[in-house]
């Protein structure tokens, strides 16, 4: 009878070990995921640093494409008082006219002026569009 109890206890210990190994693997995968998110969050960090440097207050923010595209409603002081803007931030090498048009339409739907923040450069066509059709849009490259 004592042998049976010892066998049962051994089996229980073995199952506990297996469960602990599975938990350890799961935890390691979660840590890798967290670290990869931290590394890829550099664009958001640069936006946050820009906002802090310019004393811009974020009223609303939403993630459109993870770590590459964000929407904000921002407020900042000016000579005539505080101004609210719709802000689109894109982590892209080349900004085309579709990107600017999308930001402009989103700003119009919210009845706010538009600020477009990016890490990239404007294409020739989008530069023309910005100068002619989207005169009120603020374009900022960080």
C-alpha positions in Angstrom: 0.0 0.0 0.0 2.8 2.3 0.8 4.3 1.5 -2.6 1.1 2.6 -4.3 1.1 5.9 -2.4 4.8 6.5 -3.5 3.9 5.7 -7.1 0.9 8.1 -7.0 3.1 10.8 -5.4 5.8 10.3 -8.1 3.2 10.7 -10.9 1.9 13.8 -9.3 5.3 15.3 -9.0 6.0 14.4 -12.7 2.8 16.1 -13.8 3.7 19.2 -11.7 7.1 19.3 -13.4 5.6 19.1 -16.9 3.1 21.9 -16.0 5.9 24.1 -14.7 7.9 23.6 -17.9 4.8 24.5 -20.0 4.3 27.6 -17.9 7.9 28.6 -18.2 7.8 28.3 -22.0 4.6 30.3 -22.1 6.2 33.0 -19.9 9.3 33.2 -22.1 7.1 33.7 -25.2 5.2 36.5 -23.4 8.4 38.2 -22.5 9.7 38.0 -26.1 6.4 39.5 -27.2 6.7 42.4 -24.7 10.3 43.0 -25.7 9.4 43.1 -29.4 6.6 45.6 -28.7 9.0 47.8 -26.8 11.5 47.8 -29.6 8.9 48.6 -32.3 7.3 51.3 -30.2 10.1 53.8 -31.1 7.8 55.7 -33.5 5.3 56.4 -30.8 8.1 57.4 -28.5 9.3 60.0 -31.0 5.8 61.4 -31.4 5.4 61.6 -27.6 8.8 63.4 -27.4 7.8 65.8 -30.1 4.5 66.6 -28.3 6.3 67.2 -25.0 8.9 69.5 -26.6 6.2 71.6 -28.3 3.9 71.6 -25.2 1.2 69.7 -27.1 -1.5 68.1 -25.0 -3.1 64.9 -26.3 -6.9 64.8 -25.8 -7.6 61.5 -27.7 -5.4 59.0 -29.4 -6.1 55.8 -31.3 -3.9 53.2 -33.0 -4.8 52.7 -36.6 -2.0 50.3 -37.6 0.1 48.9 -34.8 3.3 50.9 -34.4 3.0 52.6 -37.8 -0.1 54.8 -37.8 -1.8 56.8 -35.1 -4.6 59.4 -34.9 -4.7 62.1 -32.2 -6.9 65.0 -31.2 -4.4 67.5 -29.8 -4.5 70.9 -28.1 -1.7 73.4 -27.8 -1.3 77.1 -26.8 -1.1 79.8 -29.5 -1.0 83.6 -29.5 -4.8 83.8 -29.6 -5.5 80.9 -27.1 -5.6 77.2 -27.2 -6.1 75.5 -30.6 -7.4 71.9 -31.2 -6.1 69.9 -34.2 -6.7 66.5 -35.7 -3.3 64.9 -36.0 -2.4 61.9 -38.1 1.0 60.3 -37.6 2.4 57.8 -40.1 5.7 55.9 -40.0 6.4 55.8 -43.7 9.4 56.5 -46.0 7.3 58.2 -48.7 4.0 60.0 -48.1 1.7 60.1 -51.1 -1.4 62.1 -51.9 -3.7 59.4 -50.6 -2.2 59.7 -47.2 -2.7 63.5 -47.2 -6.2 63.2 -48.6 -7.1 60.7 -45.9 -5.8 63.0 -43.1 -7.6 66.0 -44.7 -10.9 64.2 -44.9 -10.6 62.9 -41.3 -9.9 66.4 -40.1 -12.9 67.8 -42.0 -15.2 65.1 -40.6 -14.1 66.1 -37.1 -14.3 69.8 -38.1 -10.7 70.4 -37.0 -7.6 71.7 -38.7 -5.1 69.0 -39.7 -1.6 68.2 -38.6 0.3 65.4 -40.4 3.4 64.0 -38.7 5.7 61.5 -40.5 9.2 60.1 -40.6 9.3 60.1 -44.3 9.3 62.6 -47.2 6.6 63.9 -49.5 6.3 62.7 -53.1 6.3 65.4 -55.7 2.6 65.0 -56.3 1.8 65.2 -52.6 3.9 68.3 -52.2 1.9 70.0 -55.0 -1.3 68.9 -53.3 -0.2 70.2 -49.9 0.6 73.6 -51.4 -2.5 74.0 -53.6 -5.4 72.1 -52.1 -4.5 71.5 -48.5 -3.3 75.0 -47.5 -4.5 74.7 -43.9 -2.7 71.4 -43.3 0.4 71.5 -41.1 3.0 69.0 -42.3 5.8 68.0 -39.9 8.6 65.6 -40.4 10.3 64.1 -37.3 
